[in-house]
Amino acid sequence: MRVQFIRRVASPTLTAQPGQIIDLPDEQALKRIKAGHCTAVDQPKARLRDRLPGRRKEDAGPGDKPLDKLTVDQLKAYADEHDISLPESNKKADILAAVTAALEERQGTQQ
């Protein structure tokens, strides 16, 4: 890890002046950073999409979307995961109605 020294350091294994940039093994660099001798120079930058709020969608699954926004295939997968029987029709409206009815029925039995 590349580090830039903040203060003068002199030891049997290392000598550095303020502002000097040196490549150190990660373990040694972390110890020096923690001690306040230096700062990391080449820390990996966060990708732009990770820095923008609400842009992290990698771990979003069908459960994170409203049911009416799911595709027919996603609705079928959702129904399969939740043991919901579906009508023979492949229309989104029919599948959505069956899933919604089953979920409402389950919520009614839990209360």
N, C-alpha and C positions, 0 to 999 in steps of 0.2 A: 504494500500500500504506500502510495506517495503521500508524504506529509511535509508541511512547511512549519519550520520551527519559529516559535514566538519569542523565545529567549535563548540565551547562550547555554549550551549543554556541553559539559566535558566529563567524560567517563573513560575508563580503560578501553571500552569497546566502541565508543562513539564520541565524536566531537562535531558540534554544529553551531553555526552562528544564526542570529535572528534573521528571518527571511529566507534562509537556505532551504531548498527543497531536496529531500532525500527519499529514496525508495527503501522502505524497511519491511521486514516480514510482518504479516498481519498482527500476530500476537504482540510483538514488540511495539508496533505502531499504536495499537490500542492501549497498551500500558502507558506509553508516552502521552497520548491524547488525554487519557484519564488523569494523568499527573499534571496536565496543563502546560506541558513543554511545547506542544505543537498542535496543529489542526490538520485534518485530512484534506488533501488537495483533490483527489480524484474519486470522491464518493459518487456512486452511480446516481445520475439525475433521474428523478421520477418522470415517467412518460407523461406527455401532456394530457392524455385521456385519464390518467390516474389522478392528476391534480385538479381537474375540473369537477365541480360538484355534480352528482347525479349521473356521471358518465360511466360508472363501474357496473357493467351489465353482464360480466362473464359468468357470475355465479347466480344470476337471476334465472329462475326456472318457471315453468308454467304456473306454479302455485303463487308466484309473485304478480301475476297479471289477473285482471278481472276475467271471469269465464267467457264473457261475450267477446273478448279480444283474442281468444285462442283460435287457432285454426282447427279444422275438422280433425286432422291427425292428432293434434295436441289434445283436443277434447277426448278423443278415443283413448289415448294413452292415459289421460287423467282418470277416465272412467275405469280403465283396466286396473290402475294402481289402487283405486278406492273401491274396487269390487262393486261397480255400478253396472247393472244390465242396461244395454242400449237397445233402441228399437231397430228394426230391420232397415229403416230409411237411412240414407246417407246424407240427408239434409242437415245442415248445421243447426237450423232452428229446432228440429226434432231432437237432435242429440243434446243440445243445450238445455232444452226443456226437461229431458229425462235426467240429466245430471243435476240441474237445479232442484228438481222435485225430490230426488234422492237425498241431496244434501239437506234440504229443508225438513224432510222426514226424519233424518238422523238427528238434526238439532232438536226437533220436537220430542223425540224419545229420550234425549239426554237431559231435558229440563224437567 
